[in-house]
Amino acid sequence: MQTFKCDHCAQLLFFENNHCIRCGYLLGFSIEEGDILTLKPTKDSPDTYIDVSDPKGSQYRLCTNSIKYNACNWLIPTTESHEFCVSCRLTEILPPMQDETRRTQWVKVEAAKRRLLYTLIGLGLPVQSRVENPELGLAFRFEESTEDKPVFTGHASGVITLNMAEANATFRENTREKLGEAYRTILGHLRHECGHYYWELLVLPSEKWLPKARDVFGDERVSYQDAIAKHYADGAPANWTNSYISAYATMHPWEDWAESWAHYLHMLDTLDTAASYDLSMKSPSTKGRHRHLKASMRHRQDFDKLFEMWYSLTFVLNGLSRSMGMPDSYPFVISDTVKEKLRLIHHIVDDLAVG
């Protein structure tokens, strides 16, 4: 994630900001510009905005989810007739909004989705709606689970469903501990499920990459239901860390791919953020020399260089976390086998991305 600043007062901003905390100016993210714009109303309409740094440039409207729920900061060019922004148009089902708690949880989920889309679009991966691709377009359903209708987080032919209980930190932490997971976040769920999506969209039809993916991850044609039953009956193998990024990845080649895909997106987004802050560090692998991190999404990297930067950064992240008395920010150890899985994903993304 790149850094952003207010074009009126130069205050540093986060991707989620919709108002500058220093000068109070309205902010909005333009996917077309790939940047957060500082906005002021046009003379013609109070509902139409221009970028204060480019008053003769494009004009924008706010997404309806911004106006109605204060739940979005993405903009819509006035040349488009859409009511919702690119991100919100992908949400097919919203949770009920009876109270502020539910609204707040949904805002968190949508924020995670926008961060996911920022990464996918930045990588040049196709992001098509169900309108553009009815059979395999991308869509999100955020639903509450009930006794009569249980909701399970998952993916089916481009439709990603998230159980809204995952937006509850207590539920998420209890589930994480119960399942013995090192990591469980809303963004992690969305990255994992979109891994299933891109397997179907990009890898499965590819004569070049499908055989290589099967060599590395295993043959996904083995029975998924049998794999689920075995996994929950027997658990992960004792030595799973030698070959898998997580215990869940041991269940089936599909899950191994999706877990590794999610981890690859974790790497790229975190490295891109660190690079945008001009972070540099020393590490044993660079023999004590300062190493400046380079933005990983805007400038394609050799995988080994990318991984070396990742090793250095995660060592620092964990050191900082321990200084705060917190658990490790990066509670993973990547084996050589897992590294090769991430390398393959890196090559597939480079080859199949449209950007």
C-alpha positions in Angstrom: 0.0 0.0 0.0 1.5 3.3 -1.0 1.5 6.3 1.2 -1.0 9.1 0.8 -1.1 12.8 1.8 -3.6 15.6 1.9 -3.1 17.9 -1.0 -4.3 20.9 1.1 -2.1 20.6 4.2 0.3 17.7 3.4 -1.0 15.6 6.4 -0.1 11.9 6.0 -3.2 9.8 5.4 -4.3 6.2 5.7 -6.0 4.4 2.9 -9.3 4.4 4.9 -9.4 8.1 5.7 -12.4 10.1 4.3 -11.5 13.4 6.0 -8.2 15.0 6.8 -7.6 14.9 10.5 -5.6 18.2 10.3 -7.5 20.5 8.0 -10.9 18.7 7.8 -11.0 18.5 4.0 -13.1 15.8 2.4 -11.1 12.9 1.0 -11.9 10.2 -1.5 -10.0 7.4 -3.3 -10.0 7.4 -7.0 -9.2 3.9 -8.5 -8.6 5.6 -11.8 -5.9 7.8 -10.3 -4.7 5.2 -7.8 -4.6 8.0 -5.2 -6.6 9.7 -2.4 -7.8 13.0 -3.6 -8.5 16.1 -1.5 -11.9 17.4 -2.5 -14.0 20.5 -2.7 -17.5 21.0 -4.1 -17.7 22.3 -7.6 -19.4 25.6 -8.3 -22.2 23.9 -10.2 -23.3 21.3 -7.6 -22.6 20.6 -3.9 -22.8 16.9 -4.7 -20.0 17.1 -7.3 -16.4 17.4 -6.3 -13.0 18.3 -7.8 -9.5 17.6 -6.7 -8.0 20.7 -5.1 -4.6 20.0 -6.7 -6.2 19.7 -10.2 -9.3 21.9 -10.3 -9.6 21.5 -14.1 -9.4 17.7 -14.0 -12.0 15.1 -13.5 -15.1 15.6 -11.4 -16.5 13.0 -8.9 -19.4 12.0 -6.9 -19.5 10.1 -3.5 -20.5 6.5 -3.4 -24.0 6.0 -2.0 -22.6 3.9 0.8 -20.5 6.9 1.8 -23.6 9.2 1.8 -26.0 6.8 3.5 -23.8 4.8 5.9 -20.4 6.5 6.1 -19.0 3.2 4.9 -16.9 4.0 1.9 -14.4 6.5 0.7 -14.1 5.5 -3.0 -15.2 8.0 -5.7 -17.3 7.7 -8.8 -16.3 9.8 -11.9 -19.3 12.0 -12.9 -18.9 10.5 -16.4 -20.4 7.3 -15.0 -24.0 6.9 -14.0 -23.4 4.3 -11.2 -24.8 4.8 -7.8 -22.0 2.8 -6.1 -18.3 2.8 -6.5 -16.3 0.0 -8.2 -15.8 -1.8 -4.9 -19.4 -1.5 -3.5 -20.9 -2.6 -6.8 -19.2 -6.0 -6.2 -21.2 -6.5 -2.9 -24.4 -8.5 -3.7 -25.7 -9.1 -0.2 -25.4 -6.8 2.8 -25.9 -7.7 6.4 -28.9 -6.3 8.3 -28.3 -2.7 9.6 -30.6 -2.7 12.6 -28.0 -1.1 14.9 -24.7 0.7 15.0 -22.8 -2.4 16.0 -23.8 -4.2 12.8 -23.0 -1.1 10.7 -19.6 -0.8 12.3 -18.8 -4.4 11.6 -19.9 -4.1 8.0 -17.7 -1.0 7.6 -14.7 -3.1 8.7 -15.5 -5.8 6.2 -15.9 -3.3 3.3 -12.6 -1.6 4.3 -10.9 -5.0 4.1 -12.5 -5.7 0.7 -11.3 -2.3 -0.7 -7.7 -3.1 0.5 -8.0 -6.5 -1.3 -9.2 -4.9 -4.5 -6.4 -2.3 -4.3 -3.8 -5.1 -4.3 -5.5 -7.1 -7.0 -5.9 -4.1 -9.3 -2.4 -3.0 -8.6 -1.1 -6.4 -9.7 -3.0 -6.1 -12.9 -5.2 -9.1 -12.1 -8.7 -9.1 -13.7 -11.5 -7.8 -11.4 -14.7 -8.3 -13.3 -18.2 -8.0 -11.9 -21.1 -10.5 -12.4 -22.5 -8.0 -15.0 -19.3 -8.1 -17.0 -18.8 -11.9 -16.5 -22.0 -13.6 -15.5 -20.5 -17.0 -15.2 -17.3 -16.2 -13.4 -17.4 -12.6 -12.3 -16.4 -11.5 -8.8 -19.1 -10.9 -6.1 -19.2 -10.6 -2.4 -22.0 -11.7 0.0 -21.7 -10.6 3.6 -24.3 -12.5 5.6 -25.3 -13.2 9.2 -25.5 -16.9 10.3 -28.7 -18.1 12.0 -29.9 -21.4 13.3 -32.3 -21.7 10.4 -29.7 -20.5 7.8 -26.1 -21.1 8.8 -23.5 -19.1 6.8 -20.1 -20.5 6.0 -17.2 -18.4 4.7 -16.2 -19.7 1.3 -16.1 -19.3 -2.5 -18.2 -20.7 -5.4 -17.6 -19.7 -9.0 -16.6 -16.1 -8.2 -19.0 -15.5 -5.3 -17.1 -15.0 -2.0 -19.3 -15.4 1.1 -18.2 -14.1 4.5 -19.9 -15.0 7.7 -20.3 -11.6 9.4 -19.4 -13.1 12.8 -15.8 -12.8 11.5 -16.2 -9.0 12.0 -16.5 -9.6 15.7 -13.0 -9.6 17.2 -14.1 -11.9 20.2 -15.6 -14.5 17.8 -12.6 -14.4 15.6 -10.0 -14.7 18.4 -12.0 -17.6 20.1 -12.2 -19.4 16.7 -8.5 -18.8 16.1 -7.5 -20.3 19.4 -10.0 -23.2 19.0 -8.5 -24.1 15.6 -4.9 -23.5 16.7 -4.4 -20.9 14.0 -1.5 -18.5 14.0 -3.4 -15.8 12.2 -7.1 -15.0 11.5 -8.3 -11.7 10.1 -11.1 -10.4 7.8 -8.5 -9.5 5.2 -6.9 -12.9 5.5 -10.3 -14.6 4.8 -10.9 -12.4 1.7 -7.4 -13.0 0.3 -7.8 -16.8 0.9 -11.2 -17.0 -0.9 -10.0 -14.8 -3.8 -7.2 -17.4 -4.2 -9.9 -20.0 -5.0 -11.4 -17.5 -7.5 -8.2 -16.9 -9.4 -7.4 -20.6 -9.5 -10.7 -21.1 -11.4 -10.3 -17.9 -13.5 -6.6 -18.1 -14.4 -4.9 -21.3 -13.5 -7.5 -24.0 -14.3 -7.9 -22.9 -17.9 -4.1 -22.5 -18.4 -2.3 -25.2 -20.3 1.0 -23.6 -19.3 0.4 -23.2 -15.5 -2.1 -25.9 -14.5 0.4 -28.8 -14.8 3.0 -26.9 -12.9 0.5 -26.0 -10.2 -0.5 -29.6 -9.8 3.2 -30.7 -9.6 3.8 -28.2 -6.7 0.4 -28.2 -4.8 -0.9 -31.6 -5.7 -3.8 -32.8 -7.9 -6.9 -30.8 -7.0 -9.1 -33.5 -8.6 -8.8 -35.7 -5.5 -12.1 -35.9 -3.5 -12.5 -32.7 -1.5 -15.2 -34.2 0.7 -12.9 -37.1 1.6 -10.1 -34.6 2.3 -12.3 -32.6 4.6 -13.4 -35.6 6.6 -9.9 -36.9 7.0 -8.6 -33.4 8.0 -11.1 -32.9 10.8 -10.9 -36.5 12.0 -7.1 -36.8 12.0 -5.8 -33.2 12.0 -2.7 -32.0 10.1 0.4 -34.2 9.9 2.9 -33.6 12.8 5.5 -32.3 10.4 3.2 -30.1 8.3 5.5 -27.0 8.8 8.0 -28.7 6.5 5.7 -28.4 3.4 2.8 -26.1 4.2 2.2 -22.5 5.2 -0.6 -23.5 7.6 -2.2 -26.6 9.1 -5.3 -25.8 7.1 -3.3 -25.9 3.9 -2.6 -29.6 4.4 -6.3 -30.5 3.9 -6.5 -30.4 0.1 -4.5 -28.9 -2.9 -7.1 -26.3 -3.3 -6.6 -25.1 0.3 -2.9 -25.3 0.0 -3.1 -23.0 -3.1 -5.5 -20.6 -1.4 -3.5 -20.3 1.8 -0.3 -19.8 -0.2 -2.0 -17.2 -2.4 -3.2 -15.3 0.6 0.3 -15.3 2.0 1.7 -14.0 -1.2 -0.7 -11.1 -1.1 0.2 -10.5 2.5 3.9 -10.2 1.5 3.3 -7.9 -1.4 1.0 -5.5 0.4 3.2 -5.3 3.5 6.4 -4.8 1.4 4.7 -2.2 -0.7 3.7 -0.3 2.4 7.2 -0.5 3.9 8.7 0.7 0.6 6.3 3.6 0.4 7.5 4.8 3.8 11.1 4.6 2.5 12.0 2.0 5.1 15.5 0.7 5.1 17.2 -1.8 7.4 20.2 -4.0 8.1 20.0 -7.8 8.0 22.5 -10.7 8.0 21.6 -11.5 4.4 22.9 -8.0 3.3 26.1 -8.3 5.4 25.3 -5.3 7.5 24.6 -2.9 4.7 21.5 -0.8 4.7 18.9 -2.1 2.3 16.1 0.1 1.0 12.9 -1.8 0.3 11.5 -1.3 -3.2 7.8 -1.1 -3.9 6.8 -4.6 -4.9 3.6 -4.0 -6.8 4.6 -0.9 -8.8 8.0 -2.4 -9.8 8.2 -6.1 -10.5 10.9 -7.9 -8.5 12.9 -11.0 -8.9 11.3 -13.5 -6.4 14.6 -14.2 -4.5 15.1 -10.4 -4.0 11.5 -10.1 -2.9 11.8 -12.9 -0.5 15.0 -11.6 1.0 13.3 -8.2 1.6 10.4 -10.1 3.2 12.8 -12.0 5.6 14.4 -8.8 6.7 11.1 -6.9 7.2 9.4 -9.7 9.2 12.4 -10.0 11.5 12.1 -6.3 12.3 8.3 -6.5 12.6 8.5 -9.3 15.2 11.2 -7.5 17.1 9.1 -4.3 17.3 6.0 -6.4 18.4 8.0 -8.0 21.2 9.2 -4.6 22.3 5.5 -3.6 22.8 4.8 -6.8 24.6 2.6 -8.0 21.8 2.5 -11.4 19.9 4.7 -11.6 16.8 3.2 -9.7 13.9 4.5 -12.5 11.6 4.0 -15.8 13.4 5.2 -18.0 10.4 8.4 -19.8 9.4 8.6 -20.4 5.7 10.3 -23.7 4.7 12.1 -24.2 1.4 9.0 -26.1 0.1 6.7 -23.3 0.9 9.1 -20.8 -0.6 8.8 -22.7 -3.9 5.1 -22.6 -3.7 5.2 -18.8 -3.3 7.7 -18.6 -6.1 5.3 -20.4 -8.5 2.4 -18.0 -7.5 4.8 -15.1 -8.2 5.5 -16.3 -11.7 1.8 -17.1 -12.4 0.8 -13.6 -11.4 3.5 -12.0 -13.4 2.5 -14.1 -16.5 -1.3 -13.9 -16.3 -1.8 -10.4 -14.9 -3.2 -8.0 -17.5 -1.5 -4.9 -16.2 
